[in-house]
């Protein structure tokens, strides 16, 4: 499964981590970090992400595309607002 989860810090504000969640062994493998600045460049002139955070829009698009390519599910528990305590998926 590919999962998007929120995280944040004082330097980057909110950002989204894309993870591969494996069942055997049960672990999270970091794939990418989507920061606001990276997301804004990726989305370009579209600007259609409002009111959603640009990191969420970019991470969801990339995560869904990767999951479809790998024929695995995609999950993003809180795509509409930053929430680093949103429930995670566990195998």
Gaussian input, Z-matrix of N, CA and C with variables (Angstrom, degrees):
# hf/3-21g

backbone

0 1
 N
 C     1     B1
 C     2     B2     1     A1
 N     3     B3     2     A2     1     D1
 C     4     B4     3     A3     2     D2
 C     5     B5     4     A4     3     D3
 N     6     B6     5     A5     4     D4
 C     7     B7     6     A6     5     D5
 C     8     B8     7     A7     6     D6
 N     9     B9     8     A8     7     D7
 C    10    B10     9     A9     8     D8
 C    11    B11    10    A10     9     D9
 N    12    B12    11    A11    10    D10
 C    13    B13    12    A12    11    D11
 C    14    B14    13    A13    12    D12
 N    15    B15    14    A14    13    D13
 C    16    B16    15    A15    14    D14
 C    17    B17    16    A16    15    D15
 N    18    B18    17    A17    16    D16
 C    19    B19    18    A18    17    D17
 C    20    B20    19    A19    18    D18
 N    21    B21    20    A20    19    D19
 C    22    B22    21    A21    20    D20
 C    23    B23    22    A22    21    D21
 N    24    B24    23    A23    22    D22
 C    25    B25    24    A24    23    D23
 C    26    B26    25    A25    24    D24
 N    27    B27    26    A26    25    D25
 C    28    B28    27    A27    26    D26
 C    29    B29    28    A28    27    D27
 N    30    B30    29    A29    28    D28
 C    31    B31    30    A30    29    D29
 C    32    B32    31    A31    30    D30
 N    33    B33    32    A32    31    D31
 C    34    B34    33    A33    32    D32
 C    35    B35    34    A34    33    D33
 N    36    B36    35    A35    34    D34
 C    37    B37    36    A36    35    D35
 C    38    B38    37    A37    36    D36
 N    39    B39    38    A38    37    D37
 C    40    B40    39    A39    38    D38
 C    41    B41    40    A40    39    D39
 N    42    B42    41    A41    40    D40
 C    43    B43    42    A42    41    D41
 C    44    B44    43    A43    42    D42
 N    45    B45    44    A44    43    D43
 C    46    B46    45    A45    44    D44
 C    47    B47    46    A46    45    D45
 N    48    B48    47    A47    46    D46
 C    49    B49    48    A48    47    D47
 C    50    B50    49    A49    48    D48
 N    51    B51    50    A50    49    D49
 C    52    B52    51    A51    50    D50
 C    53    B53    52    A52    51    D51
 N    54    B54    53    A53    52    D52
 C    55    B55    54    A54    53    D53
 C    56    B56    55    A55    54    D54
 N    57    B57    56    A56    55    D55
 C    58    B58    57    A57    56    D56
 C    59    B59    58    A58    57    D57
 N    60    B60    59    A59    58    D58
 C    61    B61    60    A60    59    D59
 C    62    B62    61    A61    60    D60
 N    63    B63    62    A62    61    D61
 C    64    B64    63    A63    62    D62
 C    65    B65    64    A64    63    D63
 N    66    B66    65    A65    64    D64
 C    67    B67    66    A66    65    D65
 C    68    B68    67    A67    66    D66
 N    69    B69    68    A68    67    D67
 C    70    B70    69    A69    68    D68
 C    71    B71    70    A70    69    D69
 N    72    B72    71    A71    70    D70
 C    73    B73    72    A72    71    D71
 C    74    B74    73    A73    72    D72
 N    75    B75    74    A74    73    D73
 C    76    B76    75    A75    74    D74
 C    77    B77    76    A76    75    D75
 N    78    B78    77    A77    76    D76
 C    79    B79    78    A78    77    D77
 C    80    B80    79    A79    78    D78
 N    81    B81    80    A80    79    D79
 C    82    B82    81    A81    80    D80
 C    83    B83    82    A82    81    D81
 N    84    B84    83    A83    82    D82
 C    85    B85    84    A84    83    D83
 C    86    B86    85    A85    84    D84
 N    87    B87    86    A86    85    D85
 C    88    B88    87    A87    86    D86
 C    89    B89    88    A88    87    D87
 N    90    B90    89    A89    88    D88
 C    91    B91    90    A90    89    D89
 C    92    B92    91    A91    90    D90
 N    93    B93    92    A92    91    D91
 C    94    B94    93    A93    92    D92
 C    95    B95    94    A94    93    D93
 N    96    B96    95    A95    94    D94
 C    97    B97    96    A96    95    D95
 C    98    B98    97    A97    96    D96
 N    99    B99    98    A98    97    D97
 C   100   B100    99    A99    98    D98
 C   101   B101   100   A100    99    D99
 N   102   B102   101   A101   100   D100
 C   103   B103   102   A102   101   D101
 C   104   B104   103   A103   102   D102
 N   105   B105   104   A104   103   D103
 C   106   B106   105   A105   104   D104
 C   107   B107   106   A106   105   D105
 N   108   B108   107   A107   106   D106
 C   109   B109   108   A108   107   D107
 C   110   B110   109   A109   108   D108
 N   111   B111   110   A110   109   D109
 C   112   B112   111   A111   110   D110
 C   113   B113   112   A112   111   D111
 N   114   B114   113   A113   112   D112
 C   115   B115   114   A114   113   D113
 C   116   B116   115   A115   114   D114
 N   117   B117   116   A116   115   D115
 C   118   B118   117   A117   116   D116
 C   119   B119   118   A118   117   D117
 N   120   B120   119   A119   118   D118
 C   121   B121   120   A120   119   D119
 C   122   B122   121   A121   120   D120
 N   123   B123   122   A122   121   D121
 C   124   B124   123   A123   122   D122
 C   125   B125   124   A124   123   D123
 N   126   B126   125   A125   124   D124
 C   127   B127   126   A126   125   D125
 C   128   B128   127   A127   126   D126
 N   129   B129   128   A128   127   D127
 C   130   B130   129   A129   128   D128
 C   131   B131   130   A130   129   D129
 N   132   B132   131   A131   130   D130
 C   133   B133   132   A132   131   D131
 C   134   B134   133   A133   132   D132
 N   135   B135   134   A134   133   D133
 C   136   B136   135   A135   134   D134
 C   137   B137   136   A136   135   D135
 N   138   B138   137   A137   136   D136
 C   139   B139   138   A138   137   D137
 C   140   B140   139   A139   138   D138
 N   141   B141   140   A140   139   D139
 C   142   B142   141   A141   140   D140
 C   143   B143   142   A142   141   D141
 N   144   B144   143   A143   142   D142
 C   145   B145   144   A144   143   D143
 C   146   B146   145   A145   144   D144
 N   147   B147   146   A146   145   D145
 C   148   B148   147   A147   146   D146
 C   149   B149   148   A148   147   D147
 N   150   B150   149   A149   148   D148
 C   151   B151   150   A150   149   D149
 C   152   B152   151   A151   150   D150
 N   153   B153   152   A152   151   D151
 C   154   B154   153   A153   152   D152
 C   155   B155   154   A154   153   D153
 N   156   B156   155   A155   154   D154
 C   157   B157   156   A156   155   D155
 C   158   B158   157   A157   156   D156
 N   159   B159   158   A158   157   D157
 C   160   B160   159   A159   158   D158
 C   161   B161   160   A160   159   D159
 N   162   B162   161   A161   160   D160
 C   163   B163   162   A162   161   D161
 C   164   B164   163   A163   162   D162
 N   165   B165   164   A164   163   D163
 C   166   B166   165   A165   164   D164
 C   167   B167   166   A166   165   D165
 N   168   B168   167   A167   166   D166
 C   169   B169   168   A168   167   D167
 C   170   B170   169   A169   168   D168
 N   171   B171   170   A170   169   D169
 C   172   B172   171   A171   170   D170
 C   173   B173   172   A172   171   D171
 N   174   B174   173   A173   172   D172
 C   175   B175   174   A174   173   D173
 C   176   B176   175   A175   174   D174
 N   177   B177   176   A176   175   D175
 C   178   B178   177   A177   176   D176
 C   179   B179   178   A178   177   D177
 N   180   B180   179   A179   178   D178
 C   181   B181   180   A180   179   D179
 C   182   B182   181   A181   180   D180
 N   183   B183   182   A182   181   D181
 C   184   B184   183   A183   182   D182
 C   185   B185   184   A184   183   D183
 N   186   B186   185   A185   184   D184
 C   187   B187   186   A186   185   D185
 C   188   B188   187   A187   186   D186
 N   189   B189   188   A188   187   D187
 C   190   B190   189   A189   188   D188
 C   191   B191   190   A190   189   D189
 N   192   B192   191   A191   190   D190
 C   193   B193   192   A192   191   D191
 C   194   B194   193   A193   192   D192
 N   195   B195   194   A194   193   D193
 C   196   B196   195   A195   194   D194
 C   197   B197   196   A196   195   D195
 N   198   B198   197   A197   196   D196
 C   199   B199   198   A198   197   D197
 C   200   B200   199   A199   198   D198
 N   201   B201   200   A200   199   D199
 C   202   B202   201   A201   200   D200
 C   203   B203   202   A202   201   D201
 N   204   B204   203   A203   202   D202
 C   205   B205   204   A204   203   D203
 C   206   B206   205   A205   204   D204
 N   207   B207   206   A206   205   D205
 C   208   B208   207   A207   206   D206
 C   209   B209   208   A208   207   D207
 N   210   B210   209   A209   208   D208
 C   211   B211   210   A210   209   D209
 C   212   B212   211   A211   210   D210
 N   213   B213   212   A212   211   D211
 C   214   B214   213   A213   212   D212
 C   215   B215   214   A214   213   D213
 N   216   B216   215   A215   214   D214
 C   217   B217   216   A216   215   D215
 C   218   B218   217   A217   216   D216
 N   219   B219   218   A218   217   D217
 C   220   B220   219   A219   218   D218
 C   221   B221   220   A220   219   D219
 N   222   B222   221   A221   220   D220
 C   223   B223   222   A222   221   D221
 C   224   B224   223   A223   222   D222
 N   225   B225   224   A224   223   D223
 C   226   B226   225   A225   224   D224
 C   227   B227   226   A226   225   D225
 N   228   B228   227   A227   226   D226
 C   229   B229   228   A228   227   D227
 C   230   B230   229   A229   228   D228
 N   231   B231   230   A230   229   D229
 C   232   B232   231   A231   230   D230
 C   233   B233   232   A232   231   D231
 N   234   B234   233   A233   232   D232
 C   235   B235   234   A234   233   D233
 C   236   B236   235   A235   234   D234
 N   237   B237   236   A236   235   D235
 C   238   B238   237   A237   236   D236
 C   239   B239   238   A238   237   D237
 N   240   B240   239   A239   238   D238
 C   241   B241   240   A240   239   D239
 C   242   B242   241   A241   240   D240
 N   243   B243   242   A242   241   D241
 C   244   B244   243   A243   242   D242
 C   245   B245   244   A244   243   D243
 N   246   B246   245   A245   244   D244
 C   247   B247   246   A246   245   D245
 C   248   B248   247   A247   246   D246
 N   249   B249   248   A248   247   D247
 C   250   B250   249   A249   248   D248
 C   251   B251   250   A250   249   D249
 N   252   B252   251   A251   250   D250
 C   253   B253   252   A252   251   D251
 C   254   B254   253   A253   252   D252
 N   255   B255   254   A254   253   D253
 C   256   B256   255   A255   254   D254
 C   257   B257   256   A256   255   D255
 N   258   B258   257   A257   256   D256
 C   259   B259   258   A258   257   D257
 C   260   B260   259   A259   258   D258
 N   261   B261   260   A260   259   D259
 C   262   B262   261   A261   260   D260
 C   263   B263   262   A262   261   D261
 N   264   B264   263   A263   262   D262
 C   265   B265   264   A264   263   D263
 C   266   B266   265   A265   264   D264
 N   267   B267   266   A266   265   D265
 C   268   B268   267   A267   266   D266
 C   269   B269   268   A268   267   D267
 N   270   B270   269   A269   268   D268
 C   271   B271   270   A270   269   D269
 C   272   B272   271   A271   270   D270

   B1=1.4450
   B2=1.5197
   B3=1.3295
   B4=1.4614
   B5=1.5243
   B6=1.3242
   B7=1.4599
   B8=1.5268
   B9=1.3217
   B10=1.4631
   B11=1.5245
   B12=1.3302
   B13=1.4684
   B14=1.5252
   B15=1.3163
   B16=1.4580
   B17=1.5211
   B18=1.3244
   B19=1.4531
   B20=1.5191
   B21=1.3026
   B22=1.4495
   B23=1.5075
   B24=1.3114
   B25=1.4617
   B26=1.5129
   B27=1.3188
   B28=1.4603
   B29=1.5230
   B30=1.3089
   B31=1.4686
   B32=1.5242
   B33=1.3325
   B34=1.4638
   B35=1.5194
   B36=1.3337
   B37=1.4535
   B38=1.5406
   B39=1.3172
   B40=1.4601
   B41=1.5188
   B42=1.3323
   B43=1.4593
   B44=1.5225
   B45=1.3292
   B46=1.4618
   B47=1.5230
   B48=1.3175
   B49=1.4649
   B50=1.5258
   B51=1.3315
   B52=1.4589
   B53=1.5179
   B54=1.3333
   B55=1.4565
   B56=1.5228
   B57=1.3184
   B58=1.4571
   B59=1.5199
   B60=1.3119
   B61=1.4638
   B62=1.5229
   B63=1.3180
   B64=1.4607
   B65=1.5308
   B66=1.3237
   B67=1.4623
   B68=1.5190
   B69=1.3126
   B70=1.4671
   B71=1.5211
   B72=1.3148
   B73=1.4620
   B74=1.5260
   B75=1.3172
   B76=1.4611
   B77=1.5205
   B78=1.3328
   B79=1.4638
   B80=1.5179
   B81=1.3246
   B82=1.4596
   B83=1.5203
   B84=1.3218
   B85=1.4560
   B86=1.5248
   B87=1.3330
   B88=1.4641
   B89=1.5287
   B90=1.3265
   B91=1.4626
   B92=1.5218
   B93=1.3305
   B94=1.4624
   B95=1.5228
   B96=1.3332
   B97=1.4566
   B98=1.5192
   B99=1.3283
   B100=1.4644
   B101=1.5278
   B102=1.3265
   B103=1.4606
   B104=1.5265
   B105=1.3228
   B106=1.4706
   B107=1.5309
   B108=1.3313
   B109=1.4702
   B110=1.5297
   B111=1.3262
   B112=1.4639
   B113=1.5197
   B114=1.3195
   B115=1.4580
   B116=1.5252
   B117=1.3254
   B118=1.4676
   B119=1.5228
   B120=1.3325
   B121=1.4735
   B122=1.5248
   B123=1.3285
   B124=1.4603
   B125=1.5248
   B126=1.3206
   B127=1.4555
   B128=1.5238
   B129=1.3195
   B130=1.4607
   B131=1.5031
   B132=1.2978
   B133=1.4644
   B134=1.5235
   B135=1.3315
   B136=1.4678
   B137=1.5153
   B138=1.3164
   B139=1.4522
   B140=1.5223
   B141=1.3441
   B142=1.4573
   B143=1.5296
   B144=1.3168
   B145=1.4503
   B146=1.5182
   B147=1.3282
   B148=1.4625
   B149=1.5060
   B150=1.3105
   B151=1.4454
   B152=1.5335
   B153=1.3120
   B154=1.4669
   B155=1.5244
   B156=1.3073
   B157=1.4643
   B158=1.5328
   B159=1.3343
   B160=1.4602
   B161=1.5331
   B162=1.3311
   B163=1.4613
   B164=1.5217
   B165=1.3296
   B166=1.4631
   B167=1.5204
   B168=1.3255
   B169=1.4628
   B170=1.5266
   B171=1.3246
   B172=1.4660
   B173=1.5269
   B174=1.3299
   B175=1.4654
   B176=1.5265
   B177=1.3119
   B178=1.4652
   B179=1.5244
   B180=1.3130
   B181=1.4705
   B182=1.5275
   B183=1.3298
   B184=1.4601
   B185=1.5257
   B186=1.3257
   B187=1.4592
   B188=1.5142
   B189=1.3303
   B190=1.4717
   B191=1.5271
   B192=1.3182
   B193=1.4737
   B194=1.5242
   B195=1.3253
   B196=1.4562
   B197=1.5239
   B198=1.3263
   B199=1.4606
   B200=1.5262
   B201=1.3292
   B202=1.4674
   B203=1.5285
   B204=1.3165
   B205=1.4639
   B206=1.5292
   B207=1.3334
   B208=1.4643
   B209=1.5280
   B210=1.3218
   B211=1.4738
   B212=1.5275
   B213=1.3354
   B214=1.4640
   B215=1.5303
   B216=1.3228
   B217=1.4632
   B218=1.5350
   B219=1.3288
   B220=1.4627
   B221=1.5212
   B222=1.3328
   B223=1.4660
   B224=1.5225
   B225=1.3289
   B226=1.4532
   B227=1.5267
   B228=1.3194
   B229=1.4629
   B230=1.5272
   B231=1.3213
   B232=1.4668
   B233=1.5333
   B234=1.3266
   B235=1.4614
   B236=1.5319
   B237=1.3195
   B238=1.4623
   B239=1.5225
   B240=1.3344
   B241=1.4632
   B242=1.5253
   B243=1.3225
   B244=1.4649
   B245=1.5237
   B246=1.3257
   B247=1.4622
   B248=1.5241
   B249=1.3295
   B250=1.4661
   B251=1.5345
   B252=1.3343
   B253=1.4627
   B254=1.5239
   B255=1.3239
   B256=1.4655
   B257=1.5286
   B258=1.3281
   B259=1.4715
   B260=1.5259
   B261=1.3100
   B262=1.4605
   B263=1.5152
   B264=1.3143
   B265=1.4573
   B266=1.5215
   B267=1.3105
   B268=1.4604
   B269=1.5119
   B270=1.3271
   B271=1.4677
   B272=1.5232
   A1=108.54
   A2=115.13
   A3=121.38
   A4=106.52
   A5=116.06
   A6=120.51
   A7=110.35
   A8=115.10
   A9=121.89
   A10=107.63
   A11=116.43
   A12=121.42
   A13=109.53
   A14=114.77
   A15=121.28
   A16=110.95
   A17=114.50
   A18=122.46
   A19=105.90
   A20=117.26
   A21=119.78
   A22=110.87
   A23=114.22
   A24=120.52
   A25=108.60
   A26=116.20
   A27=120.30
   A28=112.87
   A29=118.08
   A30=121.27
   A31=111.38
   A32=117.01
   A33=121.84
   A34=114.53
   A35=118.03
   A36=121.33
   A37=108.08
   A38=119.10
   A39=122.11
   A40=110.85
   A41=115.97
   A42=122.18
   A43=108.39
   A44=116.82
   A45=121.67
   A46=109.09
   A47=115.65
   A48=122.55
   A49=107.83
   A50=116.93
   A51=121.19
   A52=107.46
   A53=115.57
   A54=121.67
   A55=110.57
   A56=115.90
   A57=121.30
   A58=105.29
   A59=116.82
   A60=121.49
   A61=107.12
   A62=116.00
   A63=120.54
   A64=110.27
   A65=115.18
   A66=120.83
   A67=112.30
   A68=117.23
   A69=119.75
   A70=109.60
   A71=117.80
   A72=128.02
   A73=110.94
   A74=115.92
   A75=121.81
   A76=108.96
   A77=115.29
   A78=119.05
   A79=110.62
   A80=114.63
   A81=122.78
   A82=107.50
   A83=116.06
   A84=120.90
   A85=107.27
   A86=116.51
   A87=121.65
   A88=109.63
   A89=116.11
   A90=121.81
   A91=112.11
   A92=116.18
   A93=119.61
   A94=110.10
   A95=114.72
   A96=122.25
   A97=106.79
   A98=116.23
   A99=121.03
   A100=108.40
   A101=115.34
   A102=122.11
   A103=109.36
   A104=116.71
   A105=121.59
   A106=111.34
   A107=117.65
   A108=120.18
   A109=111.77
   A110=116.70
   A111=120.73
   A112=110.07
   A113=116.09
   A114=120.90
   A115=111.03
   A116=117.30
   A117=120.87
   A118=110.96
   A119=117.00
   A120=119.38
   A121=111.16
   A122=116.94
   A123=122.06
   A124=110.99
   A125=116.47
   A126=120.55
   A127=112.27
   A128=117.00
   A129=121.78
   A130=113.14
   A131=114.97
   A132=121.97
   A133=112.91
   A134=117.77
   A135=119.83
   A136=111.37
   A137=115.67
   A138=119.89
   A139=114.09
   A140=117.78
   A141=120.28
   A142=112.06
   A143=117.06
   A144=120.56
   A145=113.19
   A146=118.22
   A147=120.89
   A148=110.36
   A149=121.35
   A150=127.33
   A151=113.58
   A152=118.02
   A153=120.22
   A154=111.30
   A155=115.11
   A156=122.47
   A157=108.20
   A158=118.90
   A159=120.48
   A160=113.36
   A161=117.70
   A162=119.86
   A163=111.26
   A164=116.47
   A165=120.44
   A166=110.98
   A167=116.99
   A168=121.17
   A169=110.07
   A170=117.07
   A171=120.90
   A172=111.40
   A173=117.18
   A174=120.35
   A175=110.93
   A176=116.82
   A177=119.45
   A178=111.21
   A179=117.75
   A180=120.69
   A181=111.60
   A182=116.04
   A183=120.29
   A184=111.11
   A185=117.03
   A186=121.46
   A187=112.26
   A188=116.92
   A189=120.51
   A190=111.08
   A191=116.41
   A192=119.63
   A193=110.71
   A194=117.14
   A195=120.28
   A196=111.00
   A197=117.23
   A198=120.96
   A199=110.84
   A200=117.31
   A201=120.43
   A202=110.57
   A203=116.88
   A204=121.14
   A205=111.33
   A206=116.61
   A207=121.43
   A208=112.92
   A209=117.19
   A210=122.98
   A211=112.11
   A212=115.01
   A213=121.78
   A214=108.42
   A215=118.22
   A216=120.56
   A217=112.02
   A218=114.51
   A219=121.94
   A220=107.35
   A221=116.52
   A222=120.94
   A223=109.73
   A224=115.55
   A225=122.88
   A226=105.39
   A227=117.08
   A228=122.31
   A229=113.95
   A230=117.86
   A231=119.45
   A232=110.53
   A233=118.09
   A234=119.78
   A235=114.65
   A236=117.44
   A237=119.76
   A238=115.12
   A239=116.75
   A240=118.98
   A241=109.31
   A242=117.32
   A243=120.32
   A244=111.53
   A245=116.03
   A246=121.79
   A247=108.16
   A248=115.39
   A249=118.42
   A250=112.57
   A251=115.82
   A252=119.96
   A253=111.89
   A254=116.92
   A255=120.92
   A256=108.69
   A257=117.39
   A258=119.32
   A259=112.23
   A260=115.11
   A261=122.36
   A262=110.01
   A263=116.20
   A264=121.43
   A265=107.34
   A266=116.04
   A267=120.65
   A268=110.15
   A269=117.41
   A270=119.93
   A271=111.69
   D1=148.12
   D2=172.04
   D3=-106.20
   D4=129.44
   D5=-178.11
   D6=-127.92
   D7=138.43
   D8=174.82
   D9=-105.96
   D10=131.31
   D11=179.85
   D12=-134.99
   D13=144.27
   D14=178.23
   D15=-78.78
   D16=148.36
   D17=170.07
   D18=-151.07
   D19=172.51
   D20=179.92
   D21=-168.81
   D22=160.98
   D23=175.19
   D24=-154.41
   D25=177.76
   D26=-176.50
   D27=-75.41
   D28=-17.60
   D29=179.90
   D30=-86.07
   D31=-46.64
   D32=-172.73
   D33=-104.27
   D34=-3.15
   D35=-174.17
   D36=63.53
   D37=-142.19
   D38=179.68
   D39=-82.55
   D40=143.33
   D41=173.84
   D42=-149.36
   D43=167.90
   D44=-177.67
   D45=-118.57
   D46=134.05
   D47=175.40
   D48=-99.61
   D49=132.15
   D50=171.41
   D51=-99.30
   D52=128.17
   D53=-175.85
   D54=-126.98
   D55=146.58
   D56=166.39
   D57=-96.31
   D58=123.24
   D59=-179.68
   D60=-104.86
   D61=117.08
   D62=-177.96
   D63=-105.56
   D64=151.93
   D65=-178.96
   D66=-92.13
   D67=-35.40
   D68=-175.97
   D69=-142.99
   D70=96.40
   D71=6.16
   D72=-78.15
   D73=153.04
   D74=179.71
   D75=-75.49
   D76=105.01
   D77=179.38
   D78=-158.69
   D79=164.69
   D80=173.21
   D81=-105.34
   D82=130.84
   D83=176.91
   D84=-113.49
   D85=119.74
   D86=-178.93
   D87=-67.82
   D88=127.49
   D89=178.26
   D90=-105.72
   D91=-43.32
   D92=-176.60
   D93=-164.36
   D94=156.93
   D95=171.70
   D96=-118.40
   D97=127.53
   D98=-178.29
   D99=-108.56
   D100=102.60
   D101=177.49
   D102=-86.63
   D103=159.82
   D104=-179.67
   D105=-54.73
   D106=-46.01
   D107=-177.38
   D108=-63.56
   D109=-40.53
   D110=177.91
   D111=-65.89
   D112=-42.88
   D113=179.88
   D114=-62.08
   D115=-42.51
   D116=179.79
   D117=-61.62
   D118=-41.23
   D119=177.09
   D120=-65.69
   D121=-41.98
   D122=-179.79
   D123=-63.02
   D124=-42.83
   D125=-178.38
   D126=-75.78
   D127=-21.43
   D128=176.35
   D129=58.51
   D130=-137.14
   D131=-175.58
   D132=-78.29
   D133=-5.30
   D134=-177.21
   D135=-53.43
   D136=-57.46
   D137=178.11
   D138=57.89
   D139=17.62
   D140=-177.15
   D141=-91.09
   D142=15.93
   D143=-176.23
   D144=-83.21
   D145=-13.96
   D146=-176.39
   D147=-63.73
   D148=137.92
   D149=5.43
   D150=-89.47
   D151=6.10
   D152=-177.35
   D153=-73.35
   D154=150.77
   D155=177.31
   D156=-64.67
   D157=133.58
   D158=-178.15
   D159=-58.99
   D160=-31.86
   D161=177.49
   D162=-63.21
   D163=-36.92
   D164=179.36
   D165=-67.49
   D166=-43.20
   D167=-178.87
   D168=-63.76
   D169=-48.21
   D170=-178.45
   D171=-65.72
   D172=-43.28
   D173=-179.42
   D174=-65.94
   D175=-38.64
   D176=179.07
   D177=-65.42
   D178=-43.33
   D179=178.34
   D180=-62.35
   D181=-48.25
   D182=-179.42
   D183=-66.40
   D184=-42.78
   D185=-179.37
   D186=-64.19
   D187=-43.31
   D188=178.29
   D189=-64.61
   D190=-41.24
   D191=179.60
   D192=-64.17
   D193=-44.36
   D194=179.22
   D195=-65.00
   D196=-44.35
   D197=179.17
   D198=-60.84
   D199=-42.18
   D200=178.16
   D201=-63.48
   D202=-42.60
   D203=179.13
   D204=-61.32
   D205=-37.20
   D206=-178.73
   D207=-90.39
   D208=-4.16
   D209=-176.86
   D210=57.36
   D211=46.60
   D212=176.52
   D213=-127.83
   D214=161.43
   D215=178.46
   D216=-69.80
   D217=156.04
   D218=172.76
   D219=-118.31
   D220=140.83
   D221=179.34
   D222=-139.33
   D223=135.70
   D224=174.36
   D225=-143.11
   D226=100.53
   D227=-171.09
   D228=-66.53
   D229=-25.70
   D230=-176.60
   D231=-140.65
   D232=66.94
   D233=-176.02
   D234=-73.21
   D235=-18.70
   D236=-174.14
   D237=-93.02
   D238=-15.78
   D239=178.31
   D240=-155.32
   D241=143.55
   D242=178.07
   D243=-59.21
   D244=128.55
   D245=179.50
   D246=-155.17
   D247=98.91
   D248=-177.85
   D249=-81.33
   D250=5.95
   D251=174.96
   D252=-115.94
   D253=13.60
   D254=177.57
   D255=-62.46
   D256=146.19
   D257=-178.07
   D258=-61.26
   D259=137.04
   D260=178.74
   D261=-94.08
   D262=158.47
   D263=173.75
   D264=-91.34
   D265=134.53
   D266=177.84
   D267=-130.11
   D268=134.95
   D269=-179.56
   D270=-67.63

